[in-house]
Amino acid sequence: MAKTYQASYLVEKSTGKKIKIGGCMRSQKAPPKARAYATSRYGSQELPPKVDLRQHMTKVEDQSSVNSCTANALVGAYEYLAKRILGFSGDVSRLFVYFNARKYDRIKGDQGSTISGSIAVLEEMGACTEETWPYDPKLVNKRPADEAYEEAKQFLIEEAEEINVDLYAMKHCLAEGYPFAFGLLLFNSFDHARRQGIVPMPNLDTEEGRKTHGAHAMLCVGYSDKSQAFIVRNSWGEDWGDKGYCYIPYNYMTDPDLCWDCWTIRALTDLDFSPDVWYEDDDRNYYYEAYEEEEDTEEEYYYYDDEDDDEYDDEDDDEYDDEDDDEYDDEDDDEYDDEDDDEYDDEDDDEYDEDDDEYDDEDDDDEYDDEDDDEYDDEDDDDEYDDEDDDEYDDEDDDEYDEDDDEYDDEDDDEYDDEDDDEYDDEDDDDDES
């Protein structure tokens, strides 16, 4: 049986609108150019009572049925920099960032991505306009056109800075005029923010977080001491919350068990954006105003899991199929580069080689979609992982990292080629011994 990905959706009852949720995966590594954020410019007593960057933000987008919240958050920050530095206020391609972030993280299908993966794309590739590579859910697993990569090179970010999950550090970054992306564990009470943007502090004793699909990425664009809340840009469209924004309590976002991966990005020059985003008069309490207007209403959303939504199902396209080019392959500087043994870079056998694609077979079957077969199953070509006499990592004659035999480089044995075996389909064995 083929491996499937069960997607989760938040559905608005009144309109039937579906929002795919759970797209923020925790980063496992820092972006290539990263450092810790330094809070050396302002003392805690020097920070203004309120910072609001919304006047410089571009239109709030709607991620819709795609798990692209991380790309939406980082593109929002990217567009902010482009608008303030270059005066460009057009739409940047979220699917360009989302596709390449998953490729960087080696995540298959529309499962989501990491914040650091999206940052890596903006550092190393940049991003094209949405006009060049549009936000069409049908393109979610398709490699962007070559012209998109050429256009993307025009504006690369310089580096990223990781911010501690700490009230002073977060406010300091915003006071300097820089928004930051972050991941947040959501609770059912988050849905109450739909009409006025007010996110309540979850009751951690009684309210269960969405453990299976509750990780969501957003962009923090300000704070209000009077409201004791951060001003946050979501990616569910401008008809959600307060014109696409919401207000999240300080205590919620400064809990490291609930909030993580706080990153800000910088442009080619470190510009001073602070003067026109400070507000000395913080006279609005967003929470008080919302409670004054609040009326008892029935729940406006419901959830469902789509068992028929297969993460690997795309009959026309292979997510990682590129016969000529791997964006993260460098013959001189590979993450796994070794002079005698490079996991991904070999002059005779590349993972993405046009004649021998990891996921591409001679009959041009779809990598992930076959009604009678497994994700990687082919009647003449079985997988690397499952063999009753041979384990990927345990074989006295053949080690994955043996100096004479590379996992990905063997003229007689491809990464996914084992005549006796299938990665997921063996009636006598587990689907992953490793």
C-alpha positions in Angstrom: 0.0 0.0 0.0 1.4 3.4 -1.0 2.4 5.8 1.8 -0.1 8.7 2.1 -0.1 12.0 3.7 -3.3 12.9 5.6 -3.8 16.7 5.3 -5.7 18.7 7.9 -8.0 21.6 7.1 -9.7 24.4 8.9 -13.0 25.1 7.2 -15.1 28.2 7.6 -18.7 27.2 8.0 -20.3 30.2 6.4 -18.3 30.1 3.2 -16.9 26.6 3.0 -13.4 28.1 2.6 -10.6 25.6 3.3 -7.3 26.5 4.9 -4.6 23.9 5.0 -3.0 23.9 8.5 0.1 22.5 10.1 2.7 23.7 7.7 5.5 24.9 10.0 8.1 22.3 10.8 10.7 23.0 13.4 14.1 23.9 11.8 16.8 21.2 12.2 19.7 23.5 11.1 20.4 27.2 10.8 20.4 28.9 7.4 23.8 29.1 5.6 24.3 32.8 6.6 23.0 33.2 10.2 24.0 34.7 13.5 22.4 35.4 16.8 20.5 38.7 17.1 22.2 41.3 19.3 20.2 43.5 21.6 22.8 46.2 22.0 21.2 49.2 20.4 18.5 50.1 23.0 18.2 49.4 26.7 14.9 48.0 27.9 13.8 51.4 29.3 14.5 53.1 25.9 12.0 51.0 23.9 8.9 52.8 22.9 5.5 51.7 24.3 4.3 50.7 20.8 5.8 49.7 17.4 3.7 49.1 14.4 5.2 48.2 11.0 1.8 47.7 9.2 2.0 50.9 7.3 5.0 49.5 5.4 3.7 46.0 4.8 2.3 44.8 1.5 -1.1 43.2 1.1 -1.9 40.2 3.4 -2.0 37.1 1.2 -4.2 34.0 1.5 -2.3 30.6 1.6 -5.6 28.8 0.9 -5.3 25.1 0.4 -1.5 25.0 0.3 0.6 24.3 3.4 2.8 27.3 2.7 2.6 29.3 5.9 6.4 29.5 6.3 6.9 30.8 2.8 4.0 33.3 3.3 5.6 34.6 6.5 9.1 35.0 5.0 7.8 36.5 1.8 5.9 39.1 3.8 9.2 40.1 5.5 11.0 40.0 2.1 8.4 42.3 0.5 8.7 44.6 3.4 12.4 45.0 2.8 12.0 45.4 -0.9 9.3 48.0 -0.4 11.4 50.1 2.0 14.7 49.8 0.3 13.8 49.6 -3.4 10.4 51.1 -3.4 9.1 47.8 -4.9 5.7 46.9 -3.7 4.8 44.0 -6.0 4.0 40.4 -5.1 6.9 38.0 -4.6 6.4 34.4 -5.6 5.5 32.3 -2.5 5.4 29.1 -4.4 9.0 29.7 -5.7 10.1 30.0 -2.1 8.0 27.1 -0.9 9.1 24.7 -3.5 12.8 25.4 -3.0 12.5 25.5 0.8 11.2 21.9 0.7 14.0 20.9 -1.7 16.5 22.4 0.7 15.0 20.6 3.6 14.4 17.4 1.5 10.7 17.4 2.3 8.5 15.7 -0.2 5.0 16.8 -1.1 2.8 19.6 0.3 3.6 18.8 4.0 5.0 22.2 4.9 8.5 23.5 5.4 10.9 25.0 7.9 11.5 28.7 8.5 15.2 28.2 8.1 14.6 26.5 4.7 12.7 29.5 3.4 15.5 31.8 4.6 18.1 29.7 2.9 16.3 30.1 -0.4 16.2 33.9 0.0 19.9 34.0 0.9 21.1 31.8 -1.9 18.5 32.2 -4.7 16.4 35.2 -3.9 12.8 35.2 -5.2 11.0 36.0 -8.4 7.8 37.9 -8.8 4.4 36.2 -8.6 3.8 37.3 -12.1 6.7 35.1 -13.2 5.7 32.1 -11.0 2.1 32.5 -9.8 0.4 31.2 -6.7 -1.6 28.4 -8.3 -2.2 25.4 -6.0 -1.8 23.1 -9.1 1.8 24.2 -9.3 2.7 23.4 -5.7 4.9 20.4 -6.6 6.2 21.7 -9.9 9.7 23.1 -10.3 9.6 26.8 -11.3 10.6 27.8 -14.8 14.2 28.7 -15.5 13.4 32.3 -16.0 12.1 32.4 -12.4 15.5 31.5 -11.1 17.2 34.1 -13.3 14.9 36.8 -12.1 15.2 35.7 -8.4 18.9 36.6 -8.4 18.2 40.3 -8.5 17.5 40.6 -4.8 19.2 38.4 -2.3 19.1 38.9 1.5 22.4 39.3 3.3 21.8 37.2 6.3 19.4 36.0 9.0 19.5 36.6 12.7 17.9 34.3 15.3 16.0 36.0 18.1 15.7 34.5 21.5 12.2 33.7 22.6 12.4 36.6 25.0 10.1 39.7 25.4 13.0 42.2 25.4 14.8 40.7 22.4 11.5 40.5 20.4 10.5 44.0 21.1 14.1 45.3 20.4 14.1 43.7 16.9 10.7 45.3 16.1 11.9 48.7 17.5 14.8 48.6 15.0 12.2 48.4 12.3 12.5 44.7 11.4 9.7 42.1 11.5 10.4 38.5 12.5 9.0 35.2 11.4 8.2 32.6 14.1 6.4 29.3 14.6 3.6 28.9 17.1 1.6 26.0 18.5 -2.0 26.8 18.0 -5.0 25.9 20.1 -8.7 25.8 19.3 -9.2 29.2 20.9 -7.0 30.7 18.2 -10.0 30.4 15.9 -11.8 33.1 17.9 -9.5 35.7 16.3 -11.3 35.4 13.0 -13.5 38.5 13.4 -11.4 41.0 15.3 -8.0 39.5 15.5 -8.0 38.9 19.3 -6.1 35.7 20.2 -6.8 34.7 23.8 -4.1 33.2 26.0 -4.7 29.4 25.8 -5.6 27.6 29.1 -2.7 25.2 29.2 -4.4 23.1 31.9 -7.6 22.4 30.0 -7.0 23.2 26.4 -5.2 20.7 24.2 -2.9 22.0 21.5 -3.3 20.7 18.0 -0.5 18.2 18.3 -0.9 16.7 14.9 -1.4 19.9 12.9 -1.0 22.9 15.1 2.3 24.3 14.1 1.8 27.5 12.2 4.2 30.2 10.9 3.4 33.9 11.0 5.2 37.3 10.9 5.4 39.6 13.9 5.2 43.2 12.8 4.7 45.2 16.0 3.8 45.3 19.7 1.6 47.2 22.1 2.4 47.5 25.8 -1.0 48.8 26.6 -2.6 45.6 25.1 0.3 43.4 26.3 0.3 41.9 22.9 2.3 41.5 19.7 0.8 42.6 16.4 1.0 39.6 14.0 0.5 39.2 10.3 -1.3 35.9 9.3 -1.6 34.4 5.9 -5.4 33.6 5.8 -6.4 36.6 3.8 -7.6 40.1 4.7 -11.1 39.0 5.6 -9.7 37.1 8.6 -9.0 38.9 11.9 -8.2 42.6 11.8 -7.7 43.0 8.1 -5.5 39.9 8.1 -3.7 40.7 11.4 -4.1 39.5 14.9 -3.0 40.3 18.4 -1.2 37.6 20.4 -0.5 38.0 24.2 3.1 38.5 25.3 2.8 35.5 27.6 1.8 33.3 24.7 4.6 34.2 22.3 7.3 34.3 25.0 6.7 30.7 26.1 9.4 28.6 24.4 7.2 25.5 24.6 4.6 27.3 22.4 6.8 29.6 20.2 10.0 28.8 18.4 12.2 29.6 15.4 12.1 33.4 15.6 14.1 34.8 12.7 14.6 38.2 11.2 16.1 38.8 7.8 18.3 41.7 6.6 18.8 43.2 3.2 22.1 44.0 1.5 22.6 47.0 3.7 21.7 47.5 7.3 19.3 50.4 7.1 17.8 52.3 10.0 14.0 51.7 9.8 13.2 52.7 13.4 12.1 56.4 13.4 8.8 56.3 11.7 7.5 53.1 13.3 7.7 54.2 16.9 4.5 55.4 18.7 4.9 57.3 22.0 1.2 57.4 22.5 -0.1 53.9 22.9 -3.7 54.7 23.5 -5.5 51.7 22.0 -6.2 48.6 23.9 -7.1 46.1 21.2 -8.3 43.5 23.7 -10.6 46.0 25.6 -12.2 47.2 22.3 -12.8 43.6 21.2 -14.4 42.6 24.4 -16.7 45.6 24.3 -18.0 44.5 20.9 -17.9 40.8 21.4 -21.2 38.9 21.0 -21.9 35.2 21.8 -21.8 33.3 18.5 -21.6 29.7 17.6 -18.3 28.2 16.4 -17.4 29.5 13.0 -15.0 26.8 12.0 -14.7 23.0 11.9 -11.8 20.7 11.2 -11.5 17.6 9.0 -8.7 15.4 7.9 -8.7 14.4 4.2 -7.6 10.8 3.9 -7.7 11.1 0.1 -5.1 13.9 0.0 -1.9 12.1 -0.8 1.2 14.1 -0.4 2.9 12.2 -3.2 0.1 12.4 -5.7 0.8 14.4 -8.7 0.2 12.7 -12.0 1.9 15.3 -14.2 4.9 16.4 -12.2 7.8 15.2 -10.1 8.5 17.6 -7.2 12.2 17.1 -7.3 12.7 16.1 -11.0 15.2 18.3 -12.7 17.3 16.8 -15.5 19.9 19.5 -15.6 20.2 21.3 -12.3 20.2 20.9 -8.5 19.9 24.4 -6.9 21.9 23.3 -3.9 24.6 21.2 -5.7 28.1 22.7 -5.8 31.0 20.7 -7.0 33.4 22.5 -4.7 31.2 23.1 -1.6 28.6 20.5 -0.8 27.1 20.0 2.7 28.2 16.4 2.5 31.2 17.0 0.4 34.2 14.7 0.7 37.1 14.5 -1.8 36.6 10.7 -2.2 33.0 10.3 -1.4 30.3 13.0 -1.9 26.8 11.8 -1.1 25.2 14.0 -3.7 27.9 15.1 -6.1 29.6 12.6 -8.4 30.8 13.2 -11.9 29.3 9.9 -13.1 26.2 9.7 -11.0 24.3 12.7 -9.7 21.2 12.4 -7.6 19.4 14.6 -10.1 21.2 13.5 -13.3 19.2 13.7 -16.5 19.9 10.1 -17.4 19.4 8.6 -13.9 17.0 10.6 -11.8 16.4 9.4 -8.3 12.7 9.5 -8.8 12.4 9.2 -12.6 11.9 5.8 -14.4 12.0 4.9 -18.1 8.3 4.7 -18.4 7.9 8.3 -17.0 5.7 7.2 -14.2 4.9 9.8 -11.5 7.2 9.6 -8.5 4.5 9.3 -6.1 1.3 8.3 -7.9 0.6 4.7 -8.9 -2.7 3.0 -8.1 -1.2 -0.5 -8.0 2.2 0.3 -6.6 4.2 1.8 -3.8 5.7 5.3 -3.6 9.0 4.0 -5.0 7.9 0.6 -6.2 8.6 -0.6 -9.8 8.2 -4.2 -11.0 11.8 -4.2 -12.3 13.3 -1.9 -9.8 13.0 -2.3 -6.0 14.1 0.0 -3.3 17.3 0.3 -1.2 15.9 -0.1 2.2 14.2 -3.4 2.7 16.0 -6.7 2.1 15.9 -9.8 4.3 19.6 -10.3 3.9 20.7 -6.7 3.7 20.1 -3.6 5.8 20.9 -0.1 4.4 23.1 0.6 7.4 24.2 -3.0 8.4 26.1 -5.1 5.9 29.5 -6.7 6.4 30.4 -6.2 2.8 28.7 -2.9 2.0 28.6 0.2 4.2 26.6 3.3 3.2 29.6 5.4 3.8 32.3 2.9 2.8 35.2 4.6 1.1 35.0 2.4 -1.9 31.2 2.3 -2.2 29.0 5.5 -1.9 25.4 5.2 -1.0 24.5 7.1 -4.1 27.4 6.1 -6.4 27.5 2.5 -7.6 27.4 1.4 -11.2 25.5 -1.7 -10.3 23.3 -0.4 -7.5 21.2 2.8 -7.5 20.0 4.4 -4.4 16.5 3.0 -5.1 17.5 -0.1 -7.0 17.5 -3.5 -5.3 16.2 -6.5 -7.2 15.0 -8.2 -4.1 13.5 -5.4 -2.2 11.0 -2.5 -1.9 11.3 0.4 0.6 7.7 0.1 1.8 6.3 -3.1 0.3 7.5 -6.4 1.8 5.1 -8.8 3.3 7.8 -10.3 5.6 9.5 -7.1 6.8 9.0 -3.6 8.3 8.7 -0.7 6.0 11.8 0.9 7.4 14.4 -1.2 9.3 16.5 1.8 9.9 
